[in-house]
Structures are given as structure tokens and as C-alpha cells.
Amino acid sequence: MKKWVIALIIGLVVLLICCGVGLFVFYKFFDKATATRSAYDSVQEGESRSDAENAMGSSGLPSDQTKNPPSGTECRMWINRDTAKEGFELCYTDGRVSTKTTFAVN
């Protein structure tokens, strides 16, 4: 077998492995960063953070949608999995959902 054929086969195998790793990383990010509208609607203010994150399906991503949140408040965001034109934000204070907001995604 010629050397260039072996090099081509090795190159294709490496390319396939890289594509597989890239798809896996993208899927994990997508899964963590998205939620459905029905999941968001099921979360209630005052609910525990763990129950809210279980309903949303993940812990979301850090959010900067709320400008100057009160001290001790942490906000997380998700993109609507169904439309990608709407985002959801949950803010937590003392381990409980303190605010729920939606925002437009540009």
C-alpha cells in the first residue's frame, strides 16, 4: 500500500475523531444551556434551587440579564429549547428562587 493512502486513512480517522469530540462538547453545552417553556412555567418563586434546577433539567449558565442583583443573589439563564428567541432567567437568594424573568434573545 502506498504511503499517501495510509496517510489519507490516518487523516480521515483523526478527522472523524475530532468531529465526534466536537459534537459531544456541543451537545453537552446545548443540553446545559437550554430548557423548555413548560419547564420554566413549572418553577415557582420560593421553590428550592435544587427543585428548580431539576425542573429546568440543568443548572443553566451564569446570567448577566439582571443588572446589579441584590447582594447574595445568583442568577442563571437558559435559552428556550423550542424557539431559541426567548431566554429564561432564575435568580436565587438563600437557596430559593427569588425572581423569574424572560428576555428576548437576539
A tleap script that builds the chain and sets N, CA, C and O, in Angstrom:
source leaprc.protein.ff14SB
mol = sequence {
  NMET LYS LYS TRP VAL ILE ALA LEU ILE ILE
  GLY LEU VAL VAL LEU LEU ILE CYS CYS GLY
  VAL GLY LEU PHE VAL PHE TYR LYS PHE PHE
  ASP LYS ALA THR ALA THR ARG SER ALA TYR
  ASP SER VAL GLN GLU GLY GLU SER ARG SER
  ASP ALA GLU ASN ALA MET GLY SER SER GLY
  LEU PRO SER ASP GLN THR LYS ASN PRO PRO
  SER GLY THR GLU CYS ARG MET TRP ILE ASN
  ARG ASP THR ALA LYS GLU GLY PHE GLU LEU
  CYS TYR THR ASP GLY ARG VAL SER THR LYS
  THR THR PHE ALA VAL CASN
}
set mol.1.N position { 0.849 -1.171 0.000 }
set mol.1.CA position { 0.000 0.000 0.000 }
set mol.1.C position { 0.896 1.236 0.000 }
set mol.1.O position { 1.920 1.269 0.683 }
set mol.2.N position { 0.516 2.222 -0.749 }
set mol.2.CA position { 1.336 3.421 -0.862 }
set mol.2.C position { 1.228 4.269 0.405 }
set mol.2.O position { 0.218 4.252 1.107 }
set mol.3.N position { 2.299 5.006 0.669 }
set mol.3.CA position { 2.358 5.824 1.882 }
set mol.3.C position { 1.261 6.887 1.910 }
set mol.3.O position { 0.721 7.191 2.974 }
set mol.4.N position { 0.931 7.448 0.760 }
set mol.4.CA position { -0.086 8.503 0.756 }
set mol.4.C position { -1.467 7.947 1.093 }
set mol.4.O position { -2.289 8.660 1.669 }
set mol.5.N position { -1.735 6.701 0.749 }
set mol.5.CA position { -3.021 6.080 1.086 }
set mol.5.C position { -3.114 5.886 2.598 }
set mol.5.O position { -4.151 6.158 3.203 }
set mol.6.N position { -2.033 5.420 3.197 }
set mol.6.CA position { -2.003 5.233 4.656 }
set mol.6.C position { -2.167 6.583 5.352 }
set mol.6.O position { -2.913 6.693 6.325 }
set mol.7.N position { -1.478 7.603 4.863 }
set mol.7.CA position { -1.586 8.944 5.443 }
set mol.7.C position { -3.009 9.475 5.310 }
set mol.7.O position { -3.522 10.111 6.230 }
set mol.8.N position { -3.643 9.221 4.182 }
set mol.8.CA position { -5.018 9.658 3.967 }
set mol.8.C position { -5.964 8.964 4.948 }
set mol.8.O position { -6.828 9.609 5.543 }
set mol.9.N position { -5.801 7.670 5.112 }
set mol.9.CA position { -6.655 6.910 6.043 }
set mol.9.C position { -6.465 7.420 7.466 }
set mol.9.O position { -7.443 7.627 8.184 }
set mol.10.N position { -5.232 7.622 7.877 }
set mol.10.CA position { -4.960 8.134 9.228 }
set mol.10.C position { -5.572 9.523 9.394 }
set mol.10.O position { -6.169 9.824 10.428 }
set mol.11.N position { -5.423 10.363 8.378 }
set mol.11.CA position { -6.006 11.704 8.421 }
set mol.11.C position { -7.519 11.671 8.558 }
set mol.11.O position { -8.088 12.455 9.317 }
set mol.12.N position { -8.175 10.777 7.835 }
set mol.12.CA position { -9.631 10.656 7.922 }
set mol.12.C position { -10.071 10.154 9.295 }
set mol.12.O position { -11.066 10.630 9.842 }
set mol.13.N position { -9.341 9.206 9.846 }
set mol.13.CA position { -9.664 8.697 11.184 }
set mol.13.C position { -9.531 9.816 12.215 }
set mol.13.O position { -10.401 9.978 13.070 }
set mol.14.N position { -8.454 10.584 12.137 }
set mol.14.CA position { -8.255 11.706 13.074 }
set mol.14.C position { -9.370 12.736 12.903 }
set mol.14.O position { -9.883 13.257 13.893 }
set mol.15.N position { -9.746 13.033 11.672 }
set mol.15.CA position { -10.831 13.977 11.402 }
set mol.15.C position { -12.144 13.490 12.004 }
set mol.15.O position { -12.865 14.274 12.622 }
set mol.16.N position { -12.460 12.224 11.836 }
set mol.16.CA position { -13.695 11.669 12.409 }
set mol.16.C position { -13.689 11.731 13.927 }
set mol.16.O position { -14.713 12.030 14.542 }
set mol.17.N position { -12.559 11.454 14.528 }
set mol.17.CA position { -12.464 11.529 15.993 }
set mol.17.C position { -12.679 12.966 16.452 }
set mol.17.O position { -13.414 13.204 17.410 }
set mol.18.N position { -12.050 13.923 15.782 }
set mol.18.CA position { -12.212 15.336 16.147 }
set mol.18.C position { -13.673 15.787 15.995 }
set mol.18.O position { -14.192 16.508 16.847 }
set mol.19.N position { -14.318 15.370 14.932 }
set mol.19.CA position { -15.730 15.707 14.732 }
set mol.19.C position { -16.593 15.114 15.839 }
set mol.19.O position { -17.494 15.781 16.348 }
set mol.20.N position { -16.329 13.890 16.209 }
set mol.20.CA position { -17.083 13.247 17.290 }
set mol.20.C position { -16.917 13.966 18.609 }
set mol.20.O position { -17.892 14.179 19.330 }
set mol.21.N position { -15.696 14.341 18.932 }
set mol.21.CA position { -15.442 15.079 20.180 }
set mol.21.C position { -16.148 16.426 20.128 }
set mol.21.O position { -16.758 16.838 21.115 }
set mol.22.N position { -16.077 17.119 18.999 }
set mol.22.CA position { -16.739 18.416 18.854 }
set mol.22.C position { -18.247 18.311 19.018 }
set mol.22.O position { -18.856 19.152 19.680 }
set mol.23.N position { -18.847 17.311 18.435 }
set mol.23.CA position { -20.297 17.113 18.578 }
set mol.23.C position { -20.677 16.813 20.024 }
set mol.23.O position { -21.695 17.301 20.515 }
set mol.24.N position { -19.871 16.021 20.698 }
set mol.24.CA position { -20.151 15.697 22.099 }
set mol.24.C position { -20.093 16.961 22.959 }
set mol.24.O position { -20.975 17.182 23.789 }
set mol.25.N position { -19.076 17.784 22.772 }
set mol.25.CA position { -18.936 19.023 23.550 }
set mol.25.C position { -20.100 19.956 23.255 }
set mol.25.O position { -20.663 20.542 24.180 }
set mol.26.N position { -20.475 20.107 21.985 }
set mol.26.CA position { -21.606 20.951 21.618 }
set mol.26.C position { -22.888 20.448 22.260 }
set mol.26.O position { -23.664 21.249 22.781 }
set mol.27.N position { -23.130 19.152 22.235 }
set mol.27.CA position { -24.337 18.580 22.827 }
set mol.27.C position { -24.394 18.868 24.320 }
set mol.27.O position { -25.442 19.259 24.833 }
set mol.28.N position { -23.272 18.679 25.029 }
set mol.28.CA position { -23.259 18.912 26.480 }
set mol.28.C position { -23.557 20.380 26.781 }
set mol.28.O position { -24.308 20.673 27.712 }
set mol.29.N position { -22.984 21.308 26.012 }
set mol.29.CA position { -23.251 22.728 26.209 }
set mol.29.C position { -24.710 23.030 25.915 }
set mol.29.O position { -25.372 23.708 26.701 }
set mol.30.N position { -25.222 22.534 24.791 }
set mol.30.CA position { -26.612 22.772 24.402 }
set mol.30.C position { -27.561 22.243 25.464 }
set mol.30.O position { -28.536 22.904 25.822 }
set mol.31.N position { -27.275 21.061 25.960 }
set mol.31.CA position { -28.137 20.446 26.964 }
set mol.31.C position { -28.159 21.271 28.248 }
set mol.31.O position { -29.214 21.422 28.864 }
set mol.32.N position { -27.020 21.803 28.657 }
set mol.32.CA position { -26.939 22.587 29.886 }
set mol.32.C position { -27.553 23.976 29.727 }
set mol.32.O position { -28.052 24.542 30.700 }
set mol.33.N position { -27.524 24.526 28.528 }
set mol.33.CA position { -27.913 25.914 28.313 }
set mol.33.C position { -29.357 26.089 27.844 }
set mol.33.O position { -29.781 27.218 27.596 }
set mol.34.N position { -30.119 25.007 27.716 }
set mol.34.CA position { -31.478 25.130 27.199 }
set mol.34.C position { -32.495 24.474 28.128 }
set mol.34.O position { -32.173 23.579 28.908 }
set mol.35.N position { -33.733 24.952 28.016 }
set mol.35.CA position { -34.857 24.382 28.769 }
set mol.35.C position { -36.131 24.668 27.977 }
set mol.35.O position { -36.136 25.524 27.092 }
set mol.36.N position { -37.190 23.967 28.288 }
set mol.36.CA position { -38.466 24.183 27.608 }
set mol.36.C position { -39.298 25.220 28.356 }
set mol.36.O position { -39.076 25.485 29.537 }
set mol.37.N position { -40.251 25.793 27.649 }
set mol.37.CA position { -41.147 26.782 28.269 }
set mol.37.C position { -41.960 26.123 29.389 }
set mol.37.O position { -42.186 26.734 30.434 }
set mol.38.N position { -42.394 24.896 29.174 }
set mol.38.CA position { -43.197 24.222 30.203 }
set mol.38.C position { -42.374 23.986 31.471 }
set mol.38.O position { -42.909 24.062 32.577 }
set mol.39.N position { -41.082 23.703 31.318 }
set mol.39.CA position { -40.222 23.543 32.500 }
set mol.39.C position { -40.130 24.863 33.249 }
set mol.39.O position { -40.266 24.897 34.472 }
set mol.40.N position { -39.898 25.961 32.512 }
set mol.40.CA position { -39.813 27.281 33.143 }
set mol.40.C position { -41.124 27.635 33.852 }
set mol.40.O position { -41.115 28.125 34.981 }
set mol.41.N position { -42.245 27.383 33.180 }
set mol.41.CA position { -43.551 27.702 33.773 }
set mol.41.C position { -43.817 26.901 35.043 }
set mol.41.O position { -44.555 27.359 35.916 }
set mol.42.N position { -43.231 25.719 35.159 }
set mol.42.CA position { -43.487 24.882 36.334 }
set mol.42.C position { -42.724 25.363 37.578 }
set mol.42.O position { -43.074 24.990 38.698 }
set mol.43.N position { -41.700 26.177 37.389 }
set mol.43.CA position { -40.907 26.680 38.523 }
set mol.43.C position { -41.659 27.846 39.171 }
set mol.43.O position { -42.168 28.734 38.486 }
set mol.44.N position { -41.716 27.824 40.491 }
set mol.44.CA position { -42.416 28.874 41.243 }
set mol.44.C position { -41.444 29.644 42.120 }
set mol.44.O position { -40.490 29.072 42.647 }
set mol.45.N position { -41.683 30.945 42.280 }
set mol.45.CA position { -40.876 31.725 43.212 }
set mol.45.C position { -41.034 31.120 44.601 }
set mol.45.O position { -42.131 30.726 44.997 }
set mol.46.N position { -39.926 31.053 45.336 }
set mol.46.CA position { -39.921 30.449 46.657 }
set mol.46.C position { -39.523 28.980 46.648 }
set mol.46.O position { -39.224 28.405 47.695 }
set mol.47.N position { -39.520 28.377 45.468 }
set mol.47.CA position { -39.136 26.974 45.327 }
set mol.47.C position { -37.633 26.827 45.592 }
set mol.47.O position { -36.864 27.755 45.346 }
set mol.48.N position { -37.224 25.671 46.090 }
set mol.48.CA position { -35.796 25.457 46.353 }
set mol.48.C position { -35.014 25.427 45.046 }
set mol.48.O position { -35.539 25.064 43.994 }
set mol.49.N position { -33.751 25.817 45.141 }
set mol.49.CA position { -32.890 25.841 43.951 }
set mol.49.C position { -32.769 24.450 43.343 }
set mol.49.O position { -32.838 24.305 42.123 }
set mol.50.N position { -32.592 23.438 44.163 }
set mol.50.CA position { -32.429 22.087 43.620 }
set mol.50.C position { -33.685 21.627 42.887 }
set mol.50.O position { -33.589 20.997 41.834 }
set mol.51.N position { -34.872 21.938 43.438 }
set mol.51.CA position { -36.114 21.566 42.752 }
set mol.51.C position { -36.266 22.331 41.434 }
set mol.51.O position { -36.706 21.768 40.432 }
set mol.52.N position { -35.899 23.617 41.441 }
set mol.52.CA position { -35.992 24.432 40.224 }
set mol.52.C position { -35.046 23.901 39.149 }
set mol.52.O position { -35.433 23.774 37.987 }
set mol.53.N position { -33.813 23.591 39.531 }
set mol.53.CA position { -32.850 23.091 38.555 }
set mol.53.C position { -33.226 21.706 38.052 }
set mol.53.O position { -32.961 21.375 36.896 }
set mol.54.N position { -33.836 20.897 38.900 }
set mol.54.CA position { -34.348 19.601 38.435 }
set mol.54.C position { -35.449 19.808 37.399 }
set mol.54.O position { -35.483 19.114 36.383 }
set mol.55.N position { -36.350 20.762 37.651 }
set mol.55.CA position { -37.431 21.046 36.700 }
set mol.55.C position { -36.874 21.572 35.383 }
set mol.55.O position { -37.352 21.198 34.311 }
set mol.56.N position { -35.857 22.445 35.460 }
set mol.56.CA position { -35.264 23.033 34.252 }
set mol.56.C position { -34.392 22.029 33.506 }
set mol.56.O position { -34.135 22.199 32.314 }
set mol.57.N position { -33.939 20.996 34.189 }
set mol.57.CA position { -33.135 19.968 33.545 }
set mol.57.C position { -31.644 20.147 33.689 }
set mol.57.O position { -30.876 19.259 33.318 }
set mol.58.N position { -31.211 21.288 34.226 }
set mol.58.CA position { -29.788 21.545 34.435 }
set mol.58.C position { -29.638 22.788 35.315 }
set mol.58.O position { -30.620 23.418 35.707 }
set mol.59.N position { -28.386 23.119 35.612 }
set mol.59.CA position { -28.122 24.305 36.437 }
set mol.59.C position { -28.033 25.576 35.607 }
set mol.59.O position { -27.852 26.657 36.168 }
set mol.60.N position { -28.154 25.479 34.288 }
set mol.60.CA position { -28.104 26.663 33.443 }
set mol.60.C position { -26.714 27.258 33.364 }
set mol.60.O position { -25.726 26.636 33.755 }
set mol.61.N position { -26.657 28.478 32.849 }
set mol.61.CA position { -25.404 29.207 32.698 }
set mol.61.C position { -25.462 30.495 33.509 }
set mol.61.O position { -26.552 31.013 33.749 }
set mol.62.N position { -24.325 31.024 33.933 }
set mol.62.CA position { -24.346 32.303 34.652 }
set mol.62.C position { -25.038 33.371 33.799 }
set mol.62.O position { -24.855 33.419 32.583 }
set mol.63.N position { -25.823 34.214 34.441 }
set mol.63.CA position { -26.587 35.229 33.719 }
set mol.63.C position { -26.180 36.625 34.142 }
set mol.63.O position { -25.872 36.875 35.307 }
set mol.64.N position { -26.183 37.534 33.171 }
set mol.64.CA position { -25.972 38.945 33.478 }
set mol.64.C position { -27.176 39.773 33.020 }
set mol.64.O position { -27.064 40.985 32.831 }
set mol.65.N position { -28.322 39.119 32.843 }
set mol.65.CA position { -29.531 39.824 32.421 }
set mol.65.C position { -30.016 40.790 33.491 }
set mol.65.O position { -30.446 41.898 33.173 }
set mol.66.N position { -29.953 40.387 34.753 }
set mol.66.CA position { -30.364 41.255 35.847 }
set mol.66.C position { -29.186 42.148 36.203 }
set mol.66.O position { -28.145 41.666 36.649 }
set mol.67.N position { -29.352 43.443 36.004 }
set mol.67.CA position { -28.288 44.385 36.314 }
set mol.67.C position { -28.284 44.669 37.819 }
set mol.67.O position { -29.324 44.963 38.408 }
set mol.68.N position { -27.124 44.579 38.416 }
set mol.68.CA position { -26.943 44.854 39.848 }
set mol.68.C position { -27.911 44.070 40.731 }
set mol.68.O position { -28.707 44.668 41.455 }
set mol.69.N position { -27.853 42.745 40.679 }
set mol.69.CA position { -28.741 41.962 41.561 }
set mol.69.C position { -28.386 42.227 43.020 }
set mol.69.O position { -27.239 42.554 43.327 }
set mol.70.N position { -29.341 42.091 43.909 }
set mol.70.CA position { -29.057 42.311 45.330 }
set mol.70.C position { -27.934 41.409 45.820 }
set mol.70.O position { -27.710 40.329 45.275 }
set mol.71.N position { -27.243 41.853 46.835 }
set mol.71.CA position { -26.151 41.069 47.420 }
set mol.71.C position { -26.663 39.701 47.840 }
set mol.71.O position { -27.736 39.582 48.433 }
set mol.72.N position { -25.885 38.669 47.528 }
set mol.72.CA position { -26.263 37.306 47.892 }
set mol.72.C position { -27.177 36.639 46.887 }
set mol.72.O position { -27.638 35.522 47.120 }
set mol.73.N position { -27.448 37.300 45.777 }
set mol.73.CA position { -28.322 36.746 44.736 }
set mol.73.C position { -27.476 36.247 43.578 }
set mol.73.O position { -26.566 36.933 43.113 }
set mol.74.N position { -27.787 35.046 43.122 }
set mol.74.CA position { -27.112 34.485 41.949 }
set mol.74.C position { -28.164 34.186 40.892 }
set mol.74.O position { -29.187 33.566 41.181 }
set mol.75.N position { -27.910 34.630 39.664 }
set mol.75.CA position { -28.859 34.425 38.577 }
set mol.75.C position { -28.279 33.469 37.543 }
set mol.75.O position { -27.089 33.515 37.230 }
set mol.76.N position { -29.144 32.599 37.018 }
set mol.76.CA position { -28.764 31.618 35.997 }
set mol.76.C position { -29.741 31.764 34.834 }
set mol.76.O position { -30.882 32.189 35.019 }
set mol.77.N position { -29.281 31.405 33.628 }
set mol.77.CA position { -30.139 31.552 32.444 }
set mol.77.C position { -30.146 30.293 31.581 }
set mol.77.O position { -29.227 29.475 31.612 }
set mol.78.N position { -31.225 30.179 30.811 }
set mol.78.CA position { -31.416 29.108 29.840 }
set mol.78.C position { -32.030 29.729 28.591 }
set mol.78.O position { -32.728 30.739 28.679 }
set mol.79.N position { -31.778 29.140 27.450 }
set mol.79.CA position { -32.425 29.549 26.198 }
set mol.79.C position { -33.582 28.581 25.948 }
set mol.79.O position { -33.470 27.379 26.187 }
set mol.80.N position { -34.699 29.136 25.460 }
set mol.80.CA position { -35.860 28.305 25.160 }
set mol.80.C position { -35.487 27.292 24.074 }
set mol.80.O position { -35.159 27.668 22.948 }
set mol.81.N position { -35.540 26.040 24.416 }
set mol.81.CA position { -35.163 24.955 23.505 }
set mol.81.C position { -36.085 24.886 22.284 }
set mol.81.O position { -35.684 24.401 21.226 }
set mol.82.N position { -37.318 25.372 22.435 }
set mol.82.CA position { -38.299 25.251 21.361 }
set mol.82.C position { -38.194 26.358 20.318 }
set mol.82.O position { -38.464 26.114 19.142 }
set mol.83.N position { -37.806 27.577 20.721 }
set mol.83.CA position { -37.799 28.691 19.768 }
set mol.83.C position { -36.429 29.360 19.612 }
set mol.83.O position { -36.139 29.911 18.550 }
set mol.84.N position { -35.601 29.324 20.625 }
set mol.84.CA position { -34.289 29.988 20.637 }
set mol.84.C position { -34.404 31.499 20.498 }
set mol.84.O position { -33.390 32.170 20.309 }
set mol.85.N position { -35.606 32.053 20.585 }
set mol.85.CA position { -35.794 33.504 20.527 }
set mol.85.C position { -36.138 34.080 21.895 }
set mol.85.O position { -36.345 35.285 22.039 }
set mol.86.N position { -36.195 33.214 22.889 }
set mol.86.CA position { -36.590 33.626 24.233 }
set mol.86.C position { -35.645 32.974 25.223 }
set mol.86.O position { -35.225 31.830 25.050 }
set mol.87.N position { -35.321 33.723 26.258 }
set mol.87.CA position { -34.486 33.181 27.319 }
set mol.87.C position { -35.218 33.233 28.645 }
set mol.87.O position { -36.145 34.021 28.834 }
set mol.88.N position { -34.790 32.386 29.551 }
set mol.88.CA position { -35.370 32.335 30.898 }
set mol.88.C position { -34.265 32.625 31.902 }
set mol.88.O position { -33.132 32.169 31.752 }
set mol.89.N position { -34.613 33.388 32.925 }
set mol.89.CA position { -33.649 33.647 33.985 }
set mol.89.C position { -34.304 33.356 35.329 }
set mol.89.O position { -35.428 33.777 35.602 }
set mol.90.N position { -33.578 32.633 36.148 }
set mol.90.CA position { -33.988 32.400 37.525 }
set mol.90.C position { -32.904 32.981 38.424 }
set mol.90.O position { -31.715 32.736 38.220 }
set mol.91.N position { -33.328 33.752 39.420 }
set mol.91.CA position { -32.384 34.280 40.395 }
set mol.91.C position { -32.676 33.612 41.734 }
set mol.91.O position { -33.828 33.404 42.117 }
set mol.92.N position { -31.598 33.286 42.427 }
set mol.92.CA position { -31.700 32.571 43.700 }
set mol.92.C position { -31.142 33.438 44.816 }
set mol.92.O position { -30.090 34.062 44.678 }
set mol.93.N position { -31.870 33.462 45.923 }
set mol.93.CA position { -31.406 34.113 47.143 }
set mol.93.C position { -31.651 33.138 48.286 }
set mol.93.O position { -32.757 32.622 48.447 }
set mol.94.N position { -30.627 32.894 49.066 }
set mol.94.CA position { -30.720 31.960 50.190 }
set mol.94.C position { -31.240 30.583 49.768 }
set mol.94.O position { -32.009 29.950 50.491 }
set mol.95.N position { -30.805 30.127 48.581 }
set mol.95.CA position { -31.154 28.786 48.118 }
set mol.95.C position { -32.562 28.623 47.588 }
set mol.95.O position { -33.032 27.501 47.398 }
set mol.96.N position { -33.247 29.747 47.345 }
set mol.96.CA position { -34.617 29.693 46.831 }
set mol.96.C position { -34.761 30.611 45.628 }
set mol.96.O position { -34.032 31.594 45.493 }
set mol.97.N position { -35.710 30.283 44.755 }
set mol.97.CA position { -35.982 31.134 43.588 }
set mol.97.C position { -36.578 32.453 44.097 }
set mol.97.O position { -37.642 32.477 44.715 }
set mol.98.N position { -35.865 33.542 43.822 }
set mol.98.CA position { -36.371 34.851 44.273 }
set mol.98.C position { -37.039 35.610 43.145 }
set mol.98.O position { -37.974 36.368 43.402 }
set mol.99.N position { -36.599 35.440 41.897 }
set mol.99.CA position { -37.261 36.072 40.763 }
set mol.99.C position { -37.189 35.169 39.541 }
set mol.99.O position { -36.266 34.370 39.384 }
set mol.100.N position { -38.190 35.320 38.680 }
set mol.100.CA position { -38.256 34.630 37.387 }
set mol.100.C position { -38.489 35.702 36.334 }
set mol.100.O position { -39.392 36.526 36.475 }
set mol.101.N position { -37.682 35.696 35.282 }
set mol.101.CA position { -37.908 36.647 34.189 }
set mol.101.C position { -37.620 35.966 32.862 }
set mol.101.O position { -36.883 34.983 32.787 }
set mol.102.N position { -38.228 36.522 31.815 }
set mol.102.CA position { -37.927 36.074 30.462 }
set mol.102.C position { -37.288 37.252 29.730 }
set mol.102.O position { -37.460 38.405 30.124 }
set mol.103.N position { -36.562 36.957 28.678 }
set mol.103.CA position { -35.937 38.014 27.889 }
set mol.103.C position { -35.847 37.565 26.439 }
set mol.103.O position { -35.845 36.371 26.140 }
set mol.104.N position { -35.772 38.542 25.548 }
set mol.104.CA position { -35.635 38.250 24.119 }
set mol.104.C position { -34.188 37.917 23.810 }
set mol.104.O position { -33.269 38.543 24.338 }
set mol.105.N position { -33.994 36.931 22.957 }
set mol.105.CA position { -32.655 36.556 22.507 }
set mol.105.C position { -32.468 37.112 21.115 }
set mol.105.O position { -33.270 36.850 20.219 }
set mol.106.N position { -31.422 37.871 20.934 }
set mol.106.CA position { -31.160 38.489 19.626 }
set mol.106.C position { -30.384 37.572 18.737 }
set mol.106.O position { -30.076 37.929 17.600 }
savepdb mol mol.pdb
quit
